[in-house]
Amino acid sequence: MFQRVTLRDIAKDAGVHFTTVGLALRNDPRVTPATAARVQASARKLGYAHDAMLSALSLYRHRNSQRFAGVIAYVVTYSPEQLKANLTEQVVVAATAAHALTHNFRLESFQIDAPEMTAERLSKLLRARGIQGMILAPRLPTPGPMPNLEWEYFSPVAMGFSITNLTVHRVCPYHTHNVRVCLRQMRTHGYRRIGLILPREIYERNRGHVLGAYAAEQYLLPETERVTPLFVPNAQITKATVGQWLRDQQLDGVILSSMPLEIMGFIRELGYRVPDQLGVALICLYGQTENFAGIDEHVDQLGESAVDAVIGMIGRNEKGLPAHPHYTLIEGSWVERPTVRALPV
């Protein structure tokens, strides 16, 4: 008959108290590395397996506990004034904070590039307050590196790809899926030659996944039907370049990745009738784009998943930058709006 290995069995084999076993299996810093290694070796030898059902039952029994669990640092690269103008980031922050509260954590923002703030100073501040969990918000307004914090003391998770210098667990929009859904939906609406406008500055923000997915879809088409995307620096996206590209590629549909209001203005000034002559969709609905068809990236779920990932790391006492980071991808969904034709009957 199968007999489950308990913490007391491991404690007896390793010659420690059973409470030490629980701490050692979670890599708690209160246990010395040598003792933790000995306990973990005993656990492997005895065939110990973590009982997920028992943990879930314990969580269920204590779900109504109001015990304050701590603070999760929300590390940003923008000022409070800049947040007021960014509707999408406001949604992310609100959803992240609300989900943290359901786990008895409080979310608190820290501006890493604030005046007189340094990576060393922020690290000391967070450590002095006993803050271990950390969510790295998307870099605004452009992608780039993150200052080098004392990562070995923290459990960090990044949202999106805009932080370019860290091997870190991430929660991201599923850009490849979203591009394919957008193209499929536009074809369903009757568009056949569908172009992509992608500023080079946006390329790093999605780590090339949008352009890669679009190019892969083009290679599934006959060569005569393939479309070359407008992939140029932001400053070169003008009415003249957009007009020349639309004519050269003979397009009846366009997917935008940024500058939606400006580019829609160019399209209308060039005399295109939207949506009858030219369908327009956004690969990411954000900010004041309520009249555009396109992909809802469900940014609220990005925040919620980041909280879950951080709390999981805290529970395992997993700190530092991982050698092999994990990625959680959130699928977007198509939103029907008047910038594309009505579906054919």
N, C-alpha and C positions, 0 to 999 in steps of 0.2 A: 504494500500500500504506500502511495506517495506521501511523503512527509515534508511540509514546507520548511525551508531553512529560515530561521528567525535571526533577529539581531543579537539575541542572547547566545545563540549557537556560535555566531561569528565572534562575539566578545570572548567566549570561553576559549576558542581556538587561538585568537590573537593575544589573549592575556590582557584585555582592557575592559573597562566598564561598558555596559551595553549602550549608555548614552553617548559614549565616545564613538561607537560604531556609526550611529546615525549621522554624527557630525562629519566623520571621516569619509563616509560614502557621498556626502555633499561637498567635499573638498573645503570644509569650513576652515578659515584661517586660524581658529582657536586650537586646531589640532596640528601638531608638527608634521612636516612632510614625511618624515621617517615613519611615524605612527600611522599616518593615513595610508602610506604604501603597504605597511604590514596588514592593516585591516582589509584593504582592498584585495590583497593577495589571498587572505583567508576566505573572503567572500567568493572569489573565483574558484578556489579549491573546493569549497563546500557546495558550489553550484547555486549560490544565492541569486534570485531574480527579483527585481523590484516589482511589487504588487500594485499595478496601476489601478485596479478596481478598489483596493483598500484606500489608496490615496484619494481617489474620486469620492469614496464614501465619507472620508474625513472632511474633504472640502465641502461636501453637501451638508454635513452635520453642522459645520461652522459658517455656513454661507450668510447667515444673518448677523454675524459678529460685527460689531462696530469698532473693533480694535484698529487703531491707526497703524498702517503698515509702513508708512514712510513717504518720502518725496521722490518723484522721478524728475530728473533735470531735462528740460526741453531746450536744447542748445541751438540758438538761432544766429543768423548773420544779418539781421535787420533791426532797426530801432522800433520802439512802440509806435512812432508816428508813421513809419512805412507800413506797418501792419494794418493801419486803418484804411489804407488804399488798396489792399490786396484781399479781395473777397474770397478767393480760393483758400488762401492760407488761414483766413479767419475760420472757415469751415473745418479745416484740418485741426486747428488748435482746439476749437470747441469740442469736436468729436473725441479727440485724444484725451482732453481733460475729463470729459464726462465718463469715458470708459475707464480711465484710471480710478475715478471715484468709486466705481462699482467694485473694485478690488481693494478699496480702502487706501489707495495711494492718492497723493495730491501732485498735480503737475505744476511745475514752476519754471518759468522761462529765464534763461541766462544768455545775454548777448555776448558772444565770444569776441566780437570785434568792436565792442564799445570803447569809448575813450578811456585810456589808462588801464584797460583790461588786457591781460596777457594769458597765454596758455598755462604758465606756471601759477599765476595768481588764481585763475579759475579752478585749477586742480586743487590747490590748497583750500580754497573756499568750500568746494564740494566735499572734500575729505573731512574738513573740520566739522561740517554739518552732518556727516555720516550718510551722505547721498551716494548710493552705488549705481542705481539704474539711470540710464542716460539715453534719450532719443535725440538723434542728430537730425534737425529739420532740414528740408531742402535748402541749398544755398540760393540766396536771392541777391541781386537779380540774375547773376551768371554763374555757371559751374566753376569749380576751382578747388584748391586744396583746403584742408582743415588744419588749423594749428595743432601741433603735436602735444596733446594732453598726456598726463601720466596714466595711460590706458590700463596699466596693470591693476589699477585700483577700481576700475569701473566696468559696468556691463552695458556696452553701447550697442545700439541698433540705429541704422540710418534709414531715412525715408528717401527713396529714389536713388538716382545715379549721379546727382549733381556734385557730390563730394568725390573728388577724383583721385585722391592719394591714399585711401585707406582700404585695407582688406577687412571688411566689417560685415556683420550680418545685416541684411537689407530687406525692407518691405517696399515693393515697387509696383507700379502699374505694369500689366502684362502687355507691353507695347506691340509685340508681334501679333498676338491674338487680336488686339484692337485694330491694327491696320487691316488685317484680313477681314474682320467683320465690317469695317467701313467700306472697303472695296466691294465686298459681296452685296451689301445693302444698296450701294449706288448702282450696281449692275441690275439689281432687282427693280430699281426705279427706272430702268431703261437707259442708263448712261453706259457708253462703251469705251470711249477714249478718256480715261480719268488720269489727270496729272497730280503731282505732289509738289507743293512749294515748301521747302525746308531750308531756313537760314542755317548757315554753317554753325552759328553760335548755339543753335538748339541741338546739334548733333551730339555733343557730349552730355547734354542733360538727359538724353535717353540712351546713351552709350551706343549710338548707331543702330539701335534696334528698329526704329521707324524706317529709316532709309533701307536697311537690310531686308526687312520684310517686304517693303514695296518693290525693291529690285527683284527679289525672289519671285514675287507674283508676276512681274513682267516677263520673266523668263519662262513662265508657263504658257505664255501667249505666242502665237506665230510672230515671227520677226517683224513683219509689216505692221503689226498692231501694237507693238511696244511703244511706250512713252518715256521720254527722257525727263526726269524731274528737274525742277528749277532749284538747284542746290548751290547757292551763292551766299556771300556775306550779307548780313542784314542791310547794310547801307546800299547794296545794289538791287534791293527789291523796290523798284520804282514802278510808276505807271508805264513807263516806256519798256522796261525789261519784261514786266508781266504781259503787256500787250504783244510784244514780239514773240514771247514764248507761247502764248495761247494760239497765235496764228501759225507759228512753225509746227507745233505739235498737233494742230487741228483738233482741239479738245472740246468735249461737251460736258466734262465734269472736272472739278478741282477739289483736292483735299488740302486744307490749310493746317499748319502746325503752330503758327503764331501770327501776330499782327492781323487778326481777322477783320477788325473794323476798317483799318487802312486799306487792306487788299480788296475788301468788298467795295470800298469807295472807288478804287482803281477800276475794278471790273464794271461797275455801273457807268463810270465816266467814259469807258471805252465803248459803251453802247451795247453790252451784252445784257440780254433779258434773263434774269434769274427768277425762277428755276427752269423756264421752258427751254431757253437756248443753252444755258450753262448751269449745271447743278453745282452747289458749293456745300461742303461739309467740313467740320472741324475734327481733327484726330483726338482733340482733348477739349471738351467744353469747360470753360473756366471764365471767371469774372463776369463781365456784362455781355454774355453771348447767348442770352435766352432765346433769340430768334433764329439761331443757327441749328441745322441738323448736325448730328455727329455722335461722338463717343463720350458718354459719361464715365469717367474713370473711377467713380465712387471713392473720392478722396477721404470721405469719412471712414471708410473701411481700412484705408491705409493707416490712419491714426490708431484705430482700434487694434489692428494686427501688430503694430509696433509696440503698443502697450503689452499685449499678450506675450510677444517675444522677449521683451525686457523682463517681465515678471518671471517668465520661465528661466531666464539666465540667472536671476537673483535666487530663485529656488534651488538651482543647481550650483550656486556660488561660482558661476562661470564668469571670469573676468578677463579683460584684455582683448586684443585683436586676434581673431582666430586665424589659424593657418589656412583653413578651408571654409570660408564663410558660406552661410546658408542664405538662400533667397526665397522670400515669400512673394508670389505674384498674384495681383488682384485683377481679375478679368473685368473689362469695361463692357458696357452695353449700349446699343444703338438707341438714339433718341430721335423721333420723327418731328421735323420742323419744316417750315415753309421754304427753306432754301433748296429743297429738292422737290421734284414733281410728286404728285400723289401717286400711289401705287396703281399700276394698271389693273383694271377689273378683269 
